[in-house]
Amino acid sequence: MATVDKIRNGLIDKILSIRNKDFLVALDKLISSSESESEIIELTDEQKLMLEMSEKDIQNGKLISQDAMNKRNLEWLNAM
């Protein structure tokens, strides 16, 4: 797996080769908007309750694999 520095340097190299101003403006907006994602988001009581219920399910072993969920979803879609 690439280190953060390798990824960053690769991105810098790619950005330096871009000549399309509109693309660079859009990329700048994308990068700038990701900075605001570090803000603390307050959860509602309902969201907190759902997370607590999920934790209890995990503790009680009420889990399903991604493959089993995919199969269940396909069966449900095909039944429609």
mmCIF file of the N, C-alpha and C atoms, coordinates in Angstrom:
data_MODEL
# 
_entry.id   MODEL 
# 
loop_
_atom_site.group_PDB 
_atom_site.id 
_atom_site.type_symbol 
_atom_site.label_atom_id 
_atom_site.label_alt_id 
_atom_site.label_comp_id 
_atom_site.label_asym_id 
_atom_site.label_entity_id 
_atom_site.label_seq_id 
_atom_site.pdbx_PDB_ins_code 
_atom_site.Cartn_x 
_atom_site.Cartn_y 
_atom_site.Cartn_z 
_atom_site.occupancy 
_atom_site.B_iso_or_equiv 
_atom_site.pdbx_formal_charge 
_atom_site.auth_seq_id 
_atom_site.auth_comp_id 
_atom_site.auth_asym_id 
_atom_site.auth_atom_id 
_atom_site.pdbx_PDB_model_num 
ATOM 1   N N  . MET A 1 1  ? 0.845   -1.171  0.000   1.00 0.00 ? 1  MET A N  1 
ATOM 2   C CA . MET A 1 1  ? 0.000   0.000   0.000   1.00 0.00 ? 1  MET A CA 1 
ATOM 3   C C  . MET A 1 1  ? 0.892   1.236   0.000   1.00 0.00 ? 1  MET A C  1 
ATOM 4   N N  . ALA A 1 2  ? 0.518   2.214   -0.782  1.00 0.00 ? 2  ALA A N  1 
ATOM 5   C CA . ALA A 1 2  ? 1.319   3.414   -0.918  1.00 0.00 ? 2  ALA A CA 1 
ATOM 6   C C  . ALA A 1 2  ? 1.262   4.245   0.355   1.00 0.00 ? 2  ALA A C  1 
ATOM 7   N N  . THR A 1 3  ? 2.363   4.860   0.669   1.00 0.00 ? 3  THR A N  1 
ATOM 8   C CA . THR A 1 3  ? 2.376   5.730   1.834   1.00 0.00 ? 3  THR A CA 1 
ATOM 9   C C  . THR A 1 3  ? 1.674   7.031   1.502   1.00 0.00 ? 3  THR A C  1 
ATOM 10  N N  . VAL A 1 4  ? 1.334   7.772   2.531   1.00 0.00 ? 4  VAL A N  1 
ATOM 11  C CA . VAL A 1 4  ? 0.655   9.059   2.331   1.00 0.00 ? 4  VAL A CA 1 
ATOM 12  C C  . VAL A 1 4  ? 1.527   9.982   1.487   1.00 0.00 ? 4  VAL A C  1 
ATOM 13  N N  . ASP A 1 5  ? 2.828   9.985   1.751   1.00 0.00 ? 5  ASP A N  1 
ATOM 14  C CA . ASP A 1 5  ? 3.723   10.859  0.988   1.00 0.00 ? 5  ASP A CA 1 
ATOM 15  C C  . ASP A 1 5  ? 3.756   10.494  -0.493  1.00 0.00 ? 5  ASP A C  1 
ATOM 16  N N  . LYS A 1 6  ? 3.751   9.187   -0.797  1.00 0.00 ? 6  LYS A N  1 
ATOM 17  C CA . LYS A 1 6  ? 3.758   8.763   -2.203  1.00 0.00 ? 6  LYS A CA 1 
ATOM 18  C C  . LYS A 1 6  ? 2.464   9.181   -2.893  1.00 0.00 ? 6  LYS A C  1 
ATOM 19  N N  . ILE A 1 7  ? 1.348   9.020   -2.201  1.00 0.00 ? 7  ILE A N  1 
ATOM 20  C CA . ILE A 1 7  ? 0.057   9.409   -2.778  1.00 0.00 ? 7  ILE A CA 1 
ATOM 21  C C  . ILE A 1 7  ? 0.036   10.915  -3.011  1.00 0.00 ? 7  ILE A C  1 
ATOM 22  N N  . ARG A 1 8  ? 0.461   11.676  -2.005  1.00 0.00 ? 8  ARG A N  1 
ATOM 23  C CA . ARG A 1 8  ? 0.464   13.133  -2.113  1.00 0.00 ? 8  ARG A CA 1 
ATOM 24  C C  . ARG A 1 8  ? 1.350   13.587  -3.264  1.00 0.00 ? 8  ARG A C  1 
ATOM 25  N N  . ASN A 1 9  ? 2.554   13.025  -3.352  1.00 0.00 ? 9  ASN A N  1 
ATOM 26  C CA . ASN A 1 9  ? 3.477   13.418  -4.425  1.00 0.00 ? 9  ASN A CA 1 
ATOM 27  C C  . ASN A 1 9  ? 2.936   13.039  -5.797  1.00 0.00 ? 9  ASN A C  1 
ATOM 28  N N  . GLY A 1 10 ? 2.288   11.887  -5.875  1.00 0.00 ? 10 GLY A N  1 
ATOM 29  C CA . GLY A 1 10 ? 1.687   11.485  -7.152  1.00 0.00 ? 10 GLY A CA 1 
ATOM 30  C C  . GLY A 1 10 ? 0.582   12.443  -7.566  1.00 0.00 ? 10 GLY A C  1 
ATOM 31  N N  . LEU A 1 11 ? -0.226  12.852  -6.600  1.00 0.00 ? 11 LEU A N  1 
ATOM 32  C CA . LEU A 1 11 ? -1.287  13.817  -6.896  1.00 0.00 ? 11 LEU A CA 1 
ATOM 33  C C  . LEU A 1 11 ? -0.708  15.158  -7.330  1.00 0.00 ? 11 LEU A C  1 
ATOM 34  N N  . ILE A 1 12 ? 0.331   15.593  -6.656  1.00 0.00 ? 12 ILE A N  1 
ATOM 35  C CA . ILE A 1 12 ? 0.969   16.862  -7.024  1.00 0.00 ? 12 ILE A CA 1 
ATOM 36  C C  . ILE A 1 12 ? 1.486   16.799  -8.445  1.00 0.00 ? 12 ILE A C  1 
ATOM 37  N N  . ASP A 1 13 ? 2.137   15.689  -8.798  1.00 0.00 ? 13 ASP A N  1 
ATOM 38  C CA . ASP A 1 13 ? 2.639   15.532  -10.171 1.00 0.00 ? 13 ASP A CA 1 
ATOM 39  C C  . ASP A 1 13 ? 1.502   15.610  -11.187 1.00 0.00 ? 13 ASP A C  1 
ATOM 40  N N  . LYS A 1 14 ? 0.387   14.945  -10.870 1.00 0.00 ? 14 LYS A N  1 
ATOM 41  C CA . LYS A 1 14 ? -0.750  14.961  -11.795 1.00 0.00 ? 14 LYS A CA 1 
ATOM 42  C C  . LYS A 1 14 ? -1.360  16.359  -11.896 1.00 0.00 ? 14 LYS A C  1 
ATOM 43  N N  . ILE A 1 15 ? -1.475  17.042  -10.773 1.00 0.00 ? 15 ILE A N  1 
ATOM 44  C CA . ILE A 1 15 ? -2.054  18.391  -10.770 1.00 0.00 ? 15 ILE A CA 1 
ATOM 45  C C  . ILE A 1 15 ? -1.177  19.348  -11.571 1.00 0.00 ? 15 ILE A C  1 
ATOM 46  N N  . LEU A 1 16 ? 0.133   19.210  -11.432 1.00 0.00 ? 16 LEU A N  1 
ATOM 47  C CA . LEU A 1 16 ? 1.037   20.089  -12.165 1.00 0.00 ? 16 LEU A CA 1 
ATOM 48  C C  . LEU A 1 16 ? 0.910   19.924  -13.683 1.00 0.00 ? 16 LEU A C  1 
ATOM 49  N N  . SER A 1 17 ? 0.451   18.764  -14.122 1.00 0.00 ? 17 SER A N  1 
ATOM 50  C CA . SER A 1 17 ? 0.327   18.529  -15.562 1.00 0.00 ? 17 SER A CA 1 
ATOM 51  C C  . SER A 1 17 ? -1.018  18.993  -16.135 1.00 0.00 ? 17 SER A C  1 
ATOM 52  N N  . ILE A 1 18 ? -1.957  19.348  -15.274 1.00 0.00 ? 18 ILE A N  1 
ATOM 53  C CA . ILE A 1 18 ? -3.288  19.772  -15.730 1.00 0.00 ? 18 ILE A CA 1 
ATOM 54  C C  . ILE A 1 18 ? -3.229  21.203  -16.245 1.00 0.00 ? 18 ILE A C  1 
ATOM 55  N N  . ARG A 1 19 ? -3.782  21.438  -17.417 1.00 0.00 ? 19 ARG A N  1 
ATOM 56  C CA . ARG A 1 19 ? -3.805  22.767  -18.029 1.00 0.00 ? 19 ARG A CA 1 
ATOM 57  C C  . ARG A 1 19 ? -5.225  23.332  -18.126 1.00 0.00 ? 19 ARG A C  1 
ATOM 58  N N  . ASN A 1 20 ? -6.220  22.518  -17.828 1.00 0.00 ? 20 ASN A N  1 
ATOM 59  C CA . ASN A 1 20 ? -7.621  22.927  -17.942 1.00 0.00 ? 20 ASN A CA 1 
ATOM 60  C C  . ASN A 1 20 ? -8.018  23.723  -16.695 1.00 0.00 ? 20 ASN A C  1 
ATOM 61  N N  . LYS A 1 21 ? -8.259  25.029  -16.891 1.00 0.00 ? 21 LYS A N  1 
ATOM 62  C CA . LYS A 1 21 ? -8.568  25.911  -15.762 1.00 0.00 ? 21 LYS A CA 1 
ATOM 63  C C  . LYS A 1 21 ? -9.848  25.480  -15.051 1.00 0.00 ? 21 LYS A C  1 
ATOM 64  N N  . ASP A 1 22 ? -10.894 25.140  -15.806 1.00 0.00 ? 22 ASP A N  1 
ATOM 65  C CA . ASP A 1 22 ? -12.164 24.734  -15.190 1.00 0.00 ? 22 ASP A CA 1 
ATOM 66  C C  . ASP A 1 22 ? -11.986 23.492  -14.323 1.00 0.00 ? 22 ASP A C  1 
ATOM 67  N N  . PHE A 1 23 ? -11.192 22.551  -14.808 1.00 0.00 ? 23 PHE A N  1 
ATOM 68  C CA . PHE A 1 23 ? -10.926 21.346  -14.046 1.00 0.00 ? 23 PHE A CA 1 
ATOM 69  C C  . PHE A 1 23 ? -10.212 21.680  -12.739 1.00 0.00 ? 23 PHE A C  1 
ATOM 70  N N  . LEU A 1 24 ? -9.219  22.569  -12.815 1.00 0.00 ? 24 LEU A N  1 
ATOM 71  C CA . LEU A 1 24 ? -8.475  22.961  -11.619 1.00 0.00 ? 24 LEU A CA 1 
ATOM 72  C C  . LEU A 1 24 ? -9.356  23.703  -10.626 1.00 0.00 ? 24 LEU A C  1 
ATOM 73  N N  . VAL A 1 25 ? -10.259 24.552  -11.116 1.00 0.00 ? 25 VAL A N  1 
ATOM 74  C CA . VAL A 1 25 ? -11.182 25.267  -10.238 1.00 0.00 ? 25 VAL A CA 1 
ATOM 75  C C  . VAL A 1 25 ? -12.086 24.259  -9.527  1.00 0.00 ? 25 VAL A C  1 
ATOM 76  N N  . ALA A 1 26 ? -12.608 23.293  -10.271 1.00 0.00 ? 26 ALA A N  1 
ATOM 77  C CA . ALA A 1 26 ? -13.474 22.275  -9.677  1.00 0.00 ? 26 ALA A CA 1 
ATOM 78  C C  . ALA A 1 26 ? -12.700 21.450  -8.651  1.00 0.00 ? 26 ALA A C  1 
ATOM 79  N N  . LEU A 1 27 ? -11.467 21.103  -8.961  1.00 0.00 ? 27 LEU A N  1 
ATOM 80  C CA . LEU A 1 27 ? -10.635 20.343  -8.038  1.00 0.00 ? 27 LEU A CA 1 
ATOM 81  C C  . LEU A 1 27 ? -10.364 21.145  -6.769  1.00 0.00 ? 27 LEU A C  1 
ATOM 82  N N  . ASP A 1 28 ? -10.124 22.431  -6.931  1.00 0.00 ? 28 ASP A N  1 
ATOM 83  C CA . ASP A 1 28 ? -9.903  23.304  -5.779  1.00 0.00 ? 28 ASP A CA 1 
ATOM 84  C C  . ASP A 1 28 ? -11.138 23.344  -4.884  1.00 0.00 ? 28 ASP A C  1 
ATOM 85  N N  . LYS A 1 29 ? -12.309 23.439  -5.488  1.00 0.00 ? 29 LYS A N  1 
ATOM 86  C CA . LYS A 1 29 ? -13.551 23.445  -4.703  1.00 0.00 ? 29 LYS A CA 1 
ATOM 87  C C  . LYS A 1 29 ? -13.732 22.122  -3.969  1.00 0.00 ? 29 LYS A C  1 
ATOM 88  N N  . LEU A 1 30 ? -13.428 21.031  -4.635  1.00 0.00 ? 30 LEU A N  1 
ATOM 89  C CA . LEU A 1 30 ? -13.546 19.713  -4.020  1.00 0.00 ? 30 LEU A CA 1 
ATOM 90  C C  . LEU A 1 30 ? -12.618 19.586  -2.810  1.00 0.00 ? 30 LEU A C  1 
ATOM 91  N N  . ILE A 1 31 ? -11.391 20.011  -2.981  1.00 0.00 ? 31 ILE A N  1 
ATOM 92  C CA . ILE A 1 31 ? -10.425 19.922  -1.887  1.00 0.00 ? 31 ILE A CA 1 
ATOM 93  C C  . ILE A 1 31 ? -10.820 20.855  -0.752  1.00 0.00 ? 31 ILE A C  1 
ATOM 94  N N  . SER A 1 32 ? -11.276 22.045  -1.089  1.00 0.00 ? 32 SER A N  1 
ATOM 95  C CA . SER A 1 32 ? -11.681 23.006  -0.067  1.00 0.00 ? 32 SER A CA 1 
ATOM 96  C C  . SER A 1 32 ? -12.892 22.511  0.712   1.00 0.00 ? 32 SER A C  1 
ATOM 97  N N  . SER A 1 33 ? -13.827 21.862  0.025   1.00 0.00 ? 33 SER A N  1 
ATOM 98  C CA . SER A 1 33 ? -15.028 21.377  0.705   1.00 0.00 ? 33 SER A CA 1 
ATOM 99  C C  . SER A 1 33 ? -14.703 20.218  1.636   1.00 0.00 ? 33 SER A C  1 
ATOM 100 N N  . SER A 1 34 ? -13.670 19.437  1.331   1.00 0.00 ? 34 SER A N  1 
ATOM 101 C CA . SER A 1 34 ? -13.321 18.315  2.189   1.00 0.00 ? 34 SER A CA 1 
ATOM 102 C C  . SER A 1 34 ? -12.713 18.796  3.501   1.00 0.00 ? 34 SER A C  1 
ATOM 103 N N  . GLU A 1 35 ? -12.191 20.018  3.528   1.00 0.00 ? 35 GLU A N  1 
ATOM 104 C CA . GLU A 1 35 ? -11.641 20.569  4.762   1.00 0.00 ? 35 GLU A CA 1 
ATOM 105 C C  . GLU A 1 35 ? -12.731 20.774  5.795   1.00 0.00 ? 35 GLU A C  1 
ATOM 106 N N  . SER A 1 36 ? -13.931 21.114  5.348   1.00 0.00 ? 36 SER A N  1 
ATOM 107 C CA . SER A 1 36 ? -15.021 21.362  6.284   1.00 0.00 ? 36 SER A CA 1 
ATOM 108 C C  . SER A 1 36 ? -15.584 20.070  6.862   1.00 0.00 ? 36 SER A C  1 
ATOM 109 N N  . GLU A 1 37 ? -15.221 18.929  6.300   1.00 0.00 ? 37 GLU A N  1 
ATOM 110 C CA . GLU A 1 37 ? -15.709 17.653  6.804   1.00 0.00 ? 37 GLU A CA 1 
ATOM 111 C C  . GLU A 1 37 ? -15.142 17.316  8.176   1.00 0.00 ? 37 GLU A C  1 
ATOM 112 N N  . SER A 1 38 ? -14.107 18.016  8.585   1.00 0.00 ? 38 SER A N  1 
ATOM 113 C CA . SER A 1 38 ? -13.517 17.738  9.885   1.00 0.00 ? 38 SER A CA 1 
ATOM 114 C C  . SER A 1 38 ? -14.302 18.404  11.015  1.00 0.00 ? 38 SER A C  1 
ATOM 115 N N  . GLU A 1 39 ? -15.344 19.137  10.676  1.00 0.00 ? 39 GLU A N  1 
ATOM 116 C CA . GLU A 1 39 ? -16.180 19.757  11.686  1.00 0.00 ? 39 GLU A CA 1 
ATOM 117 C C  . GLU A 1 39 ? -16.912 18.687  12.491  1.00 0.00 ? 39 GLU A C  1 
ATOM 118 N N  . ILE A 1 40 ? -17.173 18.981  13.744  1.00 0.00 ? 40 ILE A N  1 
ATOM 119 C CA . ILE A 1 40 ? -17.908 18.062  14.604  1.00 0.00 ? 40 ILE A CA 1 
ATOM 120 C C  . ILE A 1 40 ? -19.388 18.160  14.263  1.00 0.00 ? 40 ILE A C  1 
ATOM 121 N N  . ILE A 1 41 ? -19.990 17.024  14.021  1.00 0.00 ? 41 ILE A N  1 
ATOM 122 C CA . ILE A 1 41 ? -21.406 16.977  13.679  1.00 0.00 ? 41 ILE A CA 1 
ATOM 123 C C  . ILE A 1 41 ? -22.157 16.403  14.865  1.00 0.00 ? 41 ILE A C  1 
ATOM 124 N N  . GLU A 1 42 ? -23.157 17.105  15.311  1.00 0.00 ? 42 GLU A N  1 
ATOM 125 C CA . GLU A 1 42 ? -23.952 16.664  16.451  1.00 0.00 ? 42 GLU A CA 1 
ATOM 126 C C  . GLU A 1 42 ? -25.032 15.695  15.964  1.00 0.00 ? 42 GLU A C  1 
ATOM 127 N N  . LEU A 1 43 ? -25.108 14.534  16.596  1.00 0.00 ? 43 LEU A N  1 
ATOM 128 C CA . LEU A 1 43 ? -26.103 13.531  16.232  1.00 0.00 ? 43 LEU A CA 1 
ATOM 129 C C  . LEU A 1 43 ? -27.408 13.790  16.969  1.00 0.00 ? 43 LEU A C  1 
ATOM 130 N N  . THR A 1 44 ? -28.498 13.423  16.320  1.00 0.00 ? 44 THR A N  1 
ATOM 131 C CA . THR A 1 44 ? -29.798 13.530  16.973  1.00 0.00 ? 44 THR A CA 1 
ATOM 132 C C  . THR A 1 44 ? -29.946 12.381  17.967  1.00 0.00 ? 44 THR A C  1 
ATOM 133 N N  . ASP A 1 45 ? -30.923 12.484  18.842  1.00 0.00 ? 45 ASP A N  1 
ATOM 134 C CA . ASP A 1 45 ? -31.174 11.401  19.799  1.00 0.00 ? 45 ASP A CA 1 
ATOM 135 C C  . ASP A 1 45 ? -31.521 10.108  19.077  1.00 0.00 ? 45 ASP A C  1 
ATOM 136 N N  . GLU A 1 46 ? -32.256 10.224  17.981  1.00 0.00 ? 46 GLU A N  1 
ATOM 137 C CA . GLU A 1 46 ? -32.629 9.039   17.212  1.00 0.00 ? 46 GLU A CA 1 
ATOM 138 C C  . GLU A 1 46 ? -31.398 8.369   16.600  1.00 0.00 ? 46 GLU A C  1 
ATOM 139 N N  . GLN A 1 47 ? -30.470 9.185   16.089  1.00 0.00 ? 47 GLN A N  1 
ATOM 140 C CA . GLN A 1 47 ? -29.251 8.630   15.507  1.00 0.00 ? 47 GLN A CA 1 
ATOM 141 C C  . GLN A 1 47 ? -28.412 7.929   16.571  1.00 0.00 ? 47 GLN A C  1 
ATOM 142 N N  . LYS A 1 48 ? -28.323 8.542   17.746  1.00 0.00 ? 48 LYS A N  1 
ATOM 143 C CA . LYS A 1 48 ? -27.583 7.929   18.849  1.00 0.00 ? 48 LYS A CA 1 
ATOM 144 C C  . LYS A 1 48 ? -28.218 6.598   19.246  1.00 0.00 ? 48 LYS A C  1 
ATOM 145 N N  . LEU A 1 49 ? -29.547 6.565   19.299  1.00 0.00 ? 49 LEU A N  1 
ATOM 146 C CA . LEU A 1 49 ? -30.259 5.331   19.642  1.00 0.00 ? 49 LEU A CA 1 
ATOM 147 C C  . LEU A 1 49 ? -29.980 4.237   18.622  1.00 0.00 ? 49 LEU A C  1 
ATOM 148 N N  . MET A 1 50 ? -30.019 4.591   17.340  1.00 0.00 ? 50 MET A N  1 
ATOM 149 C CA . MET A 1 50 ? -29.738 3.602   16.290  1.00 0.00 ? 50 MET A CA 1 
ATOM 150 C C  . MET A 1 50 ? -28.314 3.053   16.415  1.00 0.00 ? 50 MET A C  1 
ATOM 151 N N  . LEU A 1 51 ? -27.350 3.908   16.738  1.00 0.00 ? 51 LEU A N  1 
ATOM 152 C CA . LEU A 1 51 ? -25.968 3.451   16.917  1.00 0.00 ? 51 LEU A CA 1 
ATOM 153 C C  . LEU A 1 51 ? -25.856 2.520   18.121  1.00 0.00 ? 51 LEU A C  1 
ATOM 154 N N  . GLU A 1 52 ? -26.560 2.852   19.191  1.00 0.00 ? 52 GLU A N  1 
ATOM 155 C CA . GLU A 1 52 ? -26.553 1.986   20.369  1.00 0.00 ? 52 GLU A CA 1 
ATOM 156 C C  . GLU A 1 52 ? -27.165 0.628   20.041  1.00 0.00 ? 52 GLU A C  1 
ATOM 157 N N  . MET A 1 53 ? -28.258 0.627   19.274  1.00 0.00 ? 53 MET A N  1 
ATOM 158 C CA . MET A 1 53 ? -28.890 -0.632  18.870  1.00 0.00 ? 53 MET A CA 1 
ATOM 159 C C  . MET A 1 53 ? -27.940 -1.451  17.998  1.00 0.00 ? 53 MET A C  1 
ATOM 160 N N  . SER A 1 54 ? -27.215 -0.776  17.123  1.00 0.00 ? 54 SER A N  1 
ATOM 161 C CA . SER A 1 54 ? -26.253 -1.468  16.263  1.00 0.00 ? 54 SER A CA 1 
ATOM 162 C C  . SER A 1 54 ? -25.143 -2.097  17.088  1.00 0.00 ? 54 SER A C  1 
ATOM 163 N N  . GLU A 1 55 ? -24.662 -1.386  18.081  1.00 0.00 ? 55 GLU A N  1 
ATOM 164 C CA . GLU A 1 55 ? -23.618 -1.922  18.953  1.00 0.00 ? 55 GLU A CA 1 
ATOM 165 C C  . GLU A 1 55 ? -24.101 -3.171  19.688  1.00 0.00 ? 55 GLU A C  1 
ATOM 166 N N  . LYS A 1 56 ? -25.347 -3.138  20.147  1.00 0.00 ? 56 LYS A N  1 
ATOM 167 C CA . LYS A 1 56 ? -25.914 -4.306  20.831  1.00 0.00 ? 56 LYS A CA 1 
ATOM 168 C C  . LYS A 1 56 ? -26.019 -5.493  19.875  1.00 0.00 ? 56 LYS A C  1 
ATOM 169 N N  . ASP A 1 57 ? -26.432 -5.225  18.638  1.00 0.00 ? 57 ASP A N  1 
ATOM 170 C CA . ASP A 1 57 ? -26.499 -6.292  17.640  1.00 0.00 ? 57 ASP A CA 1 
ATOM 171 C C  . ASP A 1 57 ? -25.128 -6.918  17.437  1.00 0.00 ? 57 ASP A C  1 
ATOM 172 N N  . ILE A 1 58 ? -24.101 -6.093  17.352  1.00 0.00 ? 58 ILE A N  1 
ATOM 173 C CA . ILE A 1 58 ? -22.740 -6.599  17.156  1.00 0.00 ? 58 ILE A CA 1 
ATOM 174 C C  . ILE A 1 58 ? -22.328 -7.446  18.350  1.00 0.00 ? 58 ILE A C  1 
ATOM 175 N N  . GLN A 1 59 ? -22.592 -6.955  19.560  1.00 0.00 ? 59 GLN A N  1 
ATOM 176 C CA . GLN A 1 59 ? -22.223 -7.683  20.773  1.00 0.00 ? 59 GLN A CA 1 
ATOM 177 C C  . GLN A 1 59 ? -22.956 -9.025  20.862  1.00 0.00 ? 59 GLN A C  1 
ATOM 178 N N  . ASN A 1 60 ? -24.178 -9.078  20.354  1.00 0.00 ? 60 ASN A N  1 
ATOM 179 C CA . ASN A 1 60 ? -24.988 -10.303 20.409  1.00 0.00 ? 60 ASN A CA 1 
ATOM 180 C C  . ASN A 1 60 ? -24.786 -11.196 19.195  1.00 0.00 ? 60 ASN A C  1 
ATOM 181 N N  . GLY A 1 61 ? -23.865 -10.825 18.317  1.00 0.00 ? 61 GLY A N  1 
ATOM 182 C CA . GLY A 1 61 ? -23.567 -11.653 17.152  1.00 0.00 ? 61 GLY A CA 1 
ATOM 183 C C  . GLY A 1 61 ? -24.629 -11.612 16.072  1.00 0.00 ? 61 GLY A C  1 
ATOM 184 N N  . LYS A 1 62 ? -25.484 -10.610 16.093  1.00 0.00 ? 62 LYS A N  1 
ATOM 185 C CA . LYS A 1 62 ? -26.521 -10.477 15.063  1.00 0.00 ? 62 LYS A CA 1 
ATOM 186 C C  . LYS A 1 62 ? -25.917 -9.758  13.854  1.00 0.00 ? 62 LYS A C  1 
ATOM 187 N N  . LEU A 1 63 ? -25.107 -10.501 13.116  1.00 0.00 ? 63 LEU A N  1 
ATOM 188 C CA . LEU A 1 63 ? -24.388 -9.956  11.976  1.00 0.00 ? 63 LEU A CA 1 
ATOM 189 C C  . LEU A 1 63 ? -24.704 -10.763 10.735  1.00 0.00 ? 63 LEU A C  1 
ATOM 190 N N  . ILE A 1 64 ? -24.455 -10.171 9.585   1.00 0.00 ? 64 ILE A N  1 
ATOM 191 C CA . ILE A 1 64 ? -24.604 -10.865 8.311   1.00 0.00 ? 64 ILE A CA 1 
ATOM 192 C C  . ILE A 1 64 ? -23.437 -10.428 7.427   1.00 0.00 ? 64 ILE A C  1 
ATOM 193 N N  . SER A 1 65 ? -22.863 -11.368 6.709   1.00 0.00 ? 65 SER A N  1 
ATOM 194 C CA . SER A 1 65 ? -21.730 -11.030 5.847   1.00 0.00 ? 65 SER A CA 1 
ATOM 195 C C  . SER A 1 65 ? -22.199 -10.201 4.657   1.00 0.00 ? 65 SER A C  1 
ATOM 196 N N  . GLN A 1 66 ? -21.269 -9.503  4.041   1.00 0.00 ? 66 GLN A N  1 
ATOM 197 C CA . GLN A 1 66 ? -21.604 -8.691  2.872   1.00 0.00 ? 66 GLN A CA 1 
ATOM 198 C C  . GLN A 1 66 ? -22.100 -9.580  1.741   1.00 0.00 ? 66 GLN A C  1 
ATOM 199 N N  . ASP A 1 67 ? -21.479 -10.747 1.570   1.00 0.00 ? 67 ASP A N  1 
ATOM 200 C CA . ASP A 1 67 ? -21.920 -11.671 0.515   1.00 0.00 ? 67 ASP A CA 1 
ATOM 201 C C  . ASP A 1 67 ? -23.347 -12.139 0.754   1.00 0.00 ? 67 ASP A C  1 
ATOM 202 N N  . ALA A 1 68 ? -23.670 -12.468 2.010   1.00 0.00 ? 68 ALA A N  1 
ATOM 203 C CA . ALA A 1 68 ? -25.030 -12.908 2.328   1.00 0.00 ? 68 ALA A CA 1 
ATOM 204 C C  . ALA A 1 68 ? -26.031 -11.770 2.104   1.00 0.00 ? 68 ALA A C  1 
ATOM 205 N N  . MET A 1 69 ? -25.623 -10.557 2.452   1.00 0.00 ? 69 MET A N  1 
ATOM 206 C CA . MET A 1 69 ? -26.506 -9.412  2.246   1.00 0.00 ? 69 MET A CA 1 
ATOM 207 C C  . MET A 1 69 ? -26.721 -9.156  0.758   1.00 0.00 ? 69 MET A C  1 
ATOM 208 N N  . ASN A 1 70 ? -25.666 -9.267  -0.026  1.00 0.00 ? 70 ASN A N  1 
ATOM 209 C CA . ASN A 1 70 ? -25.794 -9.096  -1.481  1.00 0.00 ? 70 ASN A CA 1 
ATOM 210 C C  . ASN A 1 70 ? -26.754 -10.133 -2.058  1.00 0.00 ? 70 ASN A C  1 
ATOM 211 N N  . LYS A 1 71 ? -26.622 -11.375 -1.612  1.00 0.00 ? 71 LYS A N  1 
ATOM 212 C CA . LYS A 1 71 ? -27.503 -12.446 -2.093  1.00 0.00 ? 71 LYS A CA 1 
ATOM 213 C C  . LYS A 1 71 ? -28.951 -12.152 -1.705  1.00 0.00 ? 71 LYS A C  1 
ATOM 214 N N  . ARG A 1 72 ? -29.157 -11.733 -0.461  1.00 0.00 ? 72 ARG A N  1 
ATOM 215 C CA . ARG A 1 72 ? -30.502 -11.411 0.014   1.00 0.00 ? 72 ARG A CA 1 
ATOM 216 C C  . ARG A 1 72 ? -31.105 -10.256 -0.805  1.00 0.00 ? 72 ARG A C  1 
ATOM 217 N N  . ASN A 1 73 ? -30.291 -9.249  -1.092  1.00 0.00 ? 73 ASN A N  1 
ATOM 218 C CA . ASN A 1 73 ? -30.773 -8.106  -1.873  1.00 0.00 ? 73 ASN A CA 1 
ATOM 219 C C  . ASN A 1 73 ? -31.143 -8.524  -3.295  1.00 0.00 ? 73 ASN A C  1 
ATOM 220 N N  . LEU A 1 74 ? -30.317 -9.383  -3.903  1.00 0.00 ? 74 LEU A N  1 
ATOM 221 C CA . LEU A 1 74 ? -30.619 -9.848  -5.259  1.00 0.00 ? 74 LEU A CA 1 
ATOM 222 C C  . LEU A 1 74 ? -31.907 -10.655 -5.293  1.00 0.00 ? 74 LEU A C  1 
ATOM 223 N N  . GLU A 1 75 ? -32.092 -11.514 -4.286  1.00 0.00 ? 75 GLU A N  1 
ATOM 224 C CA . GLU A 1 75 ? -33.330 -12.296 -4.214  1.00 0.00 ? 75 GLU A CA 1 
ATOM 225 C C  . GLU A 1 75 ? -34.543 -11.383 -4.066  1.00 0.00 ? 75 GLU A C  1 
ATOM 226 N N  . TRP A 1 76 ? -34.384 -10.368 -3.244  1.00 0.00 ? 76 TRP A N  1 
ATOM 227 C CA . TRP A 1 76 ? -35.492 -9.426  -3.041  1.00 0.00 ? 76 TRP A CA 1 
ATOM 228 C C  . TRP A 1 76 ? -35.800 -8.655  -4.322  1.00 0.00 ? 76 TRP A C  1 
ATOM 229 N N  . LEU A 1 77 ? -34.756 -8.217  -5.021  1.00 0.00 ? 77 LEU A N  1 
ATOM 230 C CA . LEU A 1 77 ? -34.953 -7.478  -6.269  1.00 0.00 ? 77 LEU A CA 1 
ATOM 231 C C  . LEU A 1 77 ? -35.581 -8.337  -7.337  1.00 0.00 ? 77 LEU A C  1 
ATOM 232 N N  . ASN A 1 78 ? -35.177 -9.593  -7.412  1.00 0.00 ? 78 ASN A N  1 
ATOM 233 C CA . ASN A 1 78 ? -35.722 -10.505 -8.417  1.00 0.00 ? 78 ASN A CA 1 
ATOM 234 C C  . ASN A 1 78 ? -37.171 -10.887 -8.113  1.00 0.00 ? 78 ASN A C  1 
ATOM 235 N N  . ALA A 1 79 ? -37.593 -10.792 -6.870  1.00 0.00 ? 79 ALA A N  1 
ATOM 236 C CA . ALA A 1 79 ? -38.956 -11.138 -6.501  1.00 0.00 ? 79 ALA A CA 1 
ATOM 237 C C  . ALA A 1 79 ? -39.946 -10.018 -6.844  1.00 0.00 ? 79 ALA A C  1 
ATOM 238 N N  . MET A 1 80 ? -39.434 -8.858  -7.169  1.00 0.00 ? 80 MET A N  1 
ATOM 239 C CA . MET A 1 80 ? -40.312 -7.710  -7.447  1.00 0.00 ? 80 MET A CA 1 
ATOM 240 C C  . MET A 1 80 ? -40.939 -7.809  -8.809  1.00 0.00 ? 80 MET A C  1 
# 
